[in-house]
């Protein structure tokens, strides 16, 4: 243009001629804003002579990539023969990046690694010693590349590890089983497995050479005629040095012979992969001197895996032998019970030949436990959240009887949970000695582990002690509140205790419930917390065969040794005796009260347990045994000084005398653990449907530190009989009371069969919007019946949903309304809810679905033969 002509400019965004997007004026240059996409621009120039349009300018937005760099990659890695390694590279630059890995020195591309296209490369395990090299080429988003330096992997011989061995602790003589171990066949491909009949591996020694495998199958030991313990150990041979490692810790497998044909119950363990059928003889008992040639029998079973031949026939005077056939392929992992029903008909009287056709019926349980392999491994001190401890489990002889434990574990979540179960024998440090087995429990499933100590851990027989503790650890990061567990530890009664049961022909039991405890139920050092004190009350100890004897149990839960101070007091809080006692890490000890404190006769004692060492956490229990009947009941531990409640409810209080099958009485104890006197009121609420008028409230004053003892509580306080219900205790202000009771029946010989019942408080109950309470360890069968107790614990009405479950299935549901403070016991609850047939792993869930109140619950499992009740509190 001429310098004398004025020119104006107008810039536009878009193609030439599109004037809808003006962006700048009056300048022959234009600066764009930041661009995120390709954009077109053009300009129109104007002067006195007219206008002209420029060509369009296309500005393409692309990626400007700096040269990539490698921020980190290892240069040298040292490993041992048989190990593998993962190499990670971290590039810096403009991504996304692509990767190509090569074997050899950088930048040699002759040997690309198959599938080596990620930022990490897993190589190995290396089966030879030497030096191995790898490198990676990284390409950025702009196709720029960079080669890494060479990663040098040095593989040395190293030292082979001693294998960890595992095997089923017990197995039937007809079943083969696998002995397994942990190892690395890339490092040690040859293993020497030894089997022997003694722990020094001198008797009956066999050595098996195993190559390229981590297990060896042991053929059935059909040669044994009595229960026999076999010992196993294994060592590895290093591929590089050809030298063997030391031998593993020894594990054992008890091979069980057929049980006596005249057993009153059958319990057999087989390995988890057992599929081969086997047999067991059973001697149908005859009528002896009253038997005749016209006597007959008939047998049925209620499970598909158990059949009998012949199932009926003639019954000789001395009995007739039949044969059970068991098919373990139809049994799941866990303890599975079937019921054998036997009918015997005495065709004629022994004298006179007059036909009587008198028919008698017998039932006996037949249990098969399909067990997982056990490792002789102690516990470590890193228990995860949700770990539970059953403080005492047993398969052990007591005074005139044998005690054994059936355990139930519930996974209340919607996902499978993997557990590690550890058994620590009494008087051993659990960090040094123990056995472990794995167990997976499905969602909402209850797993039964009957006679756990013997049938799963192989202890309590052939010279191995059978008393200890069980730890249950969830190992797959499960919900720590999803697991519930308990044990019923019971005495086997071999005497006839009722007109309906000949305990020489069928199993009779006298049981006590033992709950699983979380670590929060254990007490630590009293120096750190002056309220960290356990109280056990309602204890009795006789020095002769009359009355009761008490065993005291202690368990350490944190994996640290502890020193305890134990104090025995009377009901007036006077010290009778005080001792100190040590307990090892994860240890357990049970001893008689006389062994702990000396030979002392105590009619109504209380024991306090304190930890006086800096480390360690302890819980405790009491087991009170009737000397006349051998019936045990468990006294639960309470941290009494930490209780602060206004309202206490004691359910299951009774005064009934309707003959041997309905004969219950209640003794109550109230301990004031506070520093001052407490004014309390006691009110009796008959259970729903009981026409007994509610009597007047009674008041009393409790002195500090003392125990109020009230025997035969209903006739003693209210002159009541033929009634049952709940006693409600209200304090004038927040109080530290421990209220307990023993409800029991009396036999014709003066002995008793009882259950220990602790009071519940509002904090023990659940209300609307809270989780369900779980009542487990319940059974409905010919041997046991279950009663369910429900009680409102706040003084407000409530609507309750009751779910009865068998195994992993909800089998029945109902809804129940309870008034304020109402107590109701539902007899034979599974039958009442319409569940027919046997349930050996029964469970009831109780949930509030309406109302302002709170609910607590319990189960009472009654042996139909002994009429012995076991109290099962909700968890």
Buried (B, 14 or more C-beta within 10 A) or exposed (E): EEEEEEBEBBBBBBEBEEEEEEBBEEEEEBEEEEEEEEBBBBBBBEEEEEEEBBEBBEEEEEEEBEEBEBEEBEEEBEBBBBBEBEBEBEBBBBEEBBBBBBBBEBEEEEEBBEEBEEBEBEBBBBBEBEEBBBBBBBBBBBEBBBBBEBBBBBBBBBBBBBBBBBBBBBBBBBBBBBBBBBBBBBBBBBBBBBBBBEEEBEEEEEEBEBEEEBBBEBEBBEEEEEBBBBBBBBBBBBBBEEEBBEBBBBBBBBBBBBBEBBBBBBBBBBBBBBEBBBEBBBBBBBBEEBBBEBBBBBBEBBBEBBBBEBEEBEBBBEBBEBEBEBBBEBBEBBBBBBBBBBBBBBBBEBEEEEEBEBEEEBBBBBBBBBBBBBBBBBBEEEBEEBBBBBBBBBBBEBEEBBBBBBBBBBBBBEEEBBBBBBBBBBBBBBBEBBBBBBBBBBEBBBBBBBBBBBBBBBBBBEEBBBBBBBBBBBEEEBBEEBBBBBBBBBBBBBBBBBEEBBBEBBBBBBBBBBBBBBBEBBBBBBEEBEEBBBBBBBBBBBEEEEBBBBBBBBBBBBBBBBBBBBBBBBBEBEEBBEEEBEBBBBBBBBBBBBEBBEEBEBEBBBBBBBBEBEBBBBBBBBBBBBBBBBBBBBBBBBBBBEBBBBBBBBBBBBBBEEEBEEBBBBBBBBBBBBEEEBEBEBBBBBBBEBEBEEBEEEEBEBEEBBBBBBEEBBEBBBEBBEBBBBBBBBBEEEBBBBBBBBBBBBBEEEBBBBBBBBBBBBEBBBBBEEEBBBBBBBBBBBBBBBBBBBBBBBBBBBBBBBBBBBBBEEBBEBEBBBBBBBBBBBEBBBEBBEBEEBBBBBBBBBBBEEBEBBBBBBBBBBBBBBBBBBBBBBB
